[in-house]
């Protein structure tokens, strides 16, 4: 099915074809985990501290009182450890370099959107979390780059507020405050918004 991100702001005769999707672990976060955390926290290698980040076992780490708290990255112990000073005893990844700012922001956005593991195979609990997810930036401080919700204008001059989470060769993925993510083709954006996308520090 095709969706129009700006549809509520555009005349019925104007459309912008983009695909709606929910941010999920397998697409948005797994690569970050494999790069930074896999040696110590995966069933493929070793599971330290009972923290297994393998998609098949990750559900054990997600919940209102677990280290990943859906809709609430600010109180998720997993994120807290990533942001500690490297000299702190609880800093993660231990004995490794800190994650890049954009990588932490991607994890925060995923948690804000409900911490869904696989959007194509959601459990009833995940469907409920996705529907009730807080705005993705509710608990994030305003800052530069991908942490900001920016104004985006389409080719017809209509404007929305969204946050860029990834950049492709000819498109940008925008995250709405509802937690929904959309892939928008450059051809459907104004030249100014295209330039804005290309200047952002996103994966």
SERODREN-502803 format. One record per residue (C-alpha): residue in three letters; x, y, z; residue number from 0. Coordinates in steps of 0.25 Angstrom, whole numbers. Each point is the difference from the previous one (the first is absolute). Layout:
<nodes>
[node ALA,[X,Y,Z],NUM]
...
</nodes>
This chain:
<nodes>
[node UNK,[0,0,0],0]
[node UNK,[5,14,-3],1]
[node UNK,[-2,12,10],2]
[node UNK,[2,15,-1],3]
[node UNK,[8,6,11],4]
[node UNK,[-5,14,-3],5]
[node UNK,[-14,-5,-4],6]
[node UNK,[-7,8,11],7]
[node UNK,[6,12,-4],8]
[node UNK,[-1,-1,-15],9]
[node UNK,[-12,1,-10],10]
[node UNK,[-6,-13,-4],11]
[node UNK,[6,1,-14],12]
[node UNK,[14,0,5],13]
[node UNK,[7,-12,6],14]
[node UNK,[14,-4,5],15]
[node UNK,[2,-15,-1],16]
[node UNK,[8,-5,12],17]
[node UNK,[-1,-13,8],18]
[node UNK,[-4,1,15],19]
[node UNK,[7,-10,10],20]
[node UNK,[3,-2,14],21]
[node UNK,[14,2,5],22]
[node UNK,[5,-14,4],23]
[node UNK,[12,-6,6],24]
[node UNK,[4,-9,-11],25]
[node UNK,[0,11,-10],26]
[node UNK,[5,12,8],27]
[node UNK,[8,-5,12],28]
[node UNK,[5,-14,-2],29]
[node UNK,[12,5,-9],30]
[node UNK,[4,9,11],31]
[node UNK,[0,-11,10],32]
[node UNK,[8,-9,-9],33]
[node UNK,[10,11,-2],34]
[node UNK,[2,4,15],35]
[node UNK,[-6,-11,10],36]
[node UNK,[-1,-13,-7],37]
[node UNK,[13,-6,6],38]
[node UNK,[-5,0,14],39]
[node UNK,[-15,0,-2],40]
[node UNK,[-5,-10,-10],41]
[node UNK,[-3,-14,0],42]
[node UNK,[9,-2,-12],43]
[node UNK,[12,4,9],44]
[node UNK,[-1,2,14],45]
[node UNK,[-12,6,9],46]
[node UNK,[6,8,12],47]
[node UNK,[-9,6,11],48]
[node UNK,[-12,-8,-5],49]
[node UNK,[-1,10,-12],50]
[node UNK,[-3,-7,-13],51]
[node UNK,[-2,10,-11],52]
[node UNK,[-3,-11,-11],53]
[node UNK,[-14,3,-6],54]
[node UNK,[-5,-14,4],55]
[node UNK,[3,3,15],56]
[node UNK,[-1,15,1],57]
[node UNK,[-15,0,5],58]
[node UNK,[6,-4,14],59]
[node UNK,[7,13,1],60]
[node UNK,[-13,9,-4],61]
[node UNK,[-10,4,10],62]
[node UNK,[-5,11,10],63]
[node UNK,[11,-5,10],64]
[node UNK,[11,-5,-9],65]
[node UNK,[12,6,-6],66]
[node UNK,[-8,4,-13],67]
[node UNK,[-13,7,4],68]
[node UNK,[-9,2,-12],69]
[node UNK,[-4,15,-3],70]
[node UNK,[10,5,11],71]
[node UNK,[15,0,-5],72]
[node UNK,[3,10,11],73]
[node UNK,[-2,-10,11],74]
[node UNK,[5,-12,-8],75]
[node UNK,[12,-6,8],76]
[node UNK,[6,-4,-14],77]
[node UNK,[0,14,-5],78]
[node UNK,[5,6,13],79]
[node UNK,[13,-9,0],80]
[node UNK,[3,4,-15],81]
[node UNK,[0,14,5],82]
[node UNK,[9,-1,12],83]
[node UNK,[14,5,0],84]
[node UNK,[10,-10,-5],85]
[node UNK,[7,0,14],86]
[node UNK,[-13,-5,7],87]
[node UNK,[-1,-14,5],88]
[node UNK,[-13,-2,-7],89]
[node UNK,[3,6,-14],90]
[node UNK,[-3,-8,-12],91]
[node UNK,[6,-5,-9],92]
[node UNK,[10,-4,10],93]
[node UNK,[15,1,-4],94]
[node UNK,[-5,6,-14],95]
[node UNK,[-3,14,-6],96]
[node UNK,[-13,7,3],97]
[node UNK,[-11,-2,-10],98]
[node UNK,[-1,12,-10],99]
[node UNK,[-11,10,4],100]
[node UNK,[-8,-4,-12],101]
[node UNK,[0,-14,4],102]
[node UNK,[-5,3,14],103]
[node UNK,[-11,9,-6],104]
[node UNK,[-4,-12,-9],105]
[node UNK,[-1,-9,12],106]
[node UNK,[-8,11,7],107]
[node UNK,[-10,2,-11],108]
[node UNK,[-2,-15,-1],109]
[node UNK,[-3,-1,15],110]
[node UNK,[-9,13,-1],111]
[node UNK,[-8,-7,-11],112]
[node UNK,[-3,-12,8],113]
[node UNK,[13,-9,0],114]
[node UNK,[-6,-9,-11],115]
[node UNK,[9,-11,-4],116]
[node UNK,[-6,-4,-13],117]
[node UNK,[-11,9,-6],118]
[node UNK,[-4,-12,-10],119]
[node UNK,[-2,-10,12],120]
[node UNK,[-5,9,11],121]
[node UNK,[-6,-7,12],122]
[node UNK,[-13,5,6],123]
[node UNK,[8,8,11],124]
[node UNK,[9,6,-10],125]
[node UNK,[-13,5,-8],126]
[node UNK,[-5,6,12],127]
[node UNK,[13,7,3],128]
[node UNK,[2,5,-14],129]
[node UNK,[-14,6,1],130]
[node UNK,[2,6,14],131]
[node UNK,[15,5,-3],132]
[node UNK,[3,13,5],133]
[node UNK,[5,11,-10],134]
[node UNK,[14,-5,-4],135]
[node UNK,[7,13,5],136]
[node UNK,[-9,2,13],137]
[node UNK,[12,-4,9],138]
[node UNK,[11,5,-8],139]
[node UNK,[7,13,1],140]
[node UNK,[0,10,-11],141]
[node UNK,[14,0,-7],142]
[node UNK,[7,1,-13],143]
[node UNK,[-2,-10,-12],144]
[node UNK,[-9,-12,1],145]
[node UNK,[-5,3,14],146]
[node UNK,[-8,12,-5],147]
[node UNK,[-14,0,-6],148]
[node UNK,[1,9,-12],149]
[node UNK,[-9,6,-10],150]
[node UNK,[-1,-7,-13],151]
[node UNK,[-7,5,-13],152]
[node UNK,[-5,-8,-12],153]
[node UNK,[1,5,-14],154]
[node UNK,[-14,6,1],155]
[node UNK,[4,9,12],156]
[node UNK,[-7,-8,11],157]
[node UNK,[8,-1,13],158]
[node UNK,[1,-11,11],159]
[node UNK,[9,-2,12],160]
[node UNK,[8,-13,1],161]
[node UNK,[14,-5,3],162]
[node UNK,[9,-6,-10],163]
[node UNK,[5,-14,5],164]
[node UNK,[7,-5,-13],165]
[node UNK,[4,5,-13],166]
[node UNK,[1,-8,-13],167]
[node UNK,[5,3,-14],168]
[node UNK,[-13,7,-5],169]
[node UNK,[-9,0,13],170]
[node UNK,[0,3,15],171]
[node UNK,[-8,-7,11],172]
[node UNK,[-8,9,8],173]
[node UNK,[-5,-3,14],174]
[node UNK,[-13,7,5],175]
[node UNK,[-3,3,14],176]
[node UNK,[-10,-12,0],177]
[node UNK,[11,-9,-2],178]
[node UNK,[-3,-4,-15],179]
[node UNK,[11,1,-9],180]
[node UNK,[-1,3,-15],181]
[node UNK,[10,-1,-12],182]
[node UNK,[-1,13,-8],183]
[node UNK,[6,1,-14],184]
[node UNK,[8,13,-2],185]
[node UNK,[-8,2,-13],186]
[node UNK,[-12,2,10],187]
[node UNK,[7,11,8],188]
[node UNK,[3,14,-2],189]
[node UNK,[15,3,-4],190]
[node UNK,[2,6,14],191]
[node UNK,[-5,-12,7],192]
[node UNK,[9,-9,-9],193]
[node UNK,[12,9,4],194]
[node UNK,[-4,-1,15],195]
[node UNK,[0,-15,-1],196]
[node UNK,[13,-1,-7],197]
[node UNK,[7,8,11],198]
[node UNK,[-5,-8,12],199]
[node UNK,[9,-10,7],200]
[node UNK,[-9,-12,-2],201]
[node UNK,[4,-15,-4],202]
</nodes>
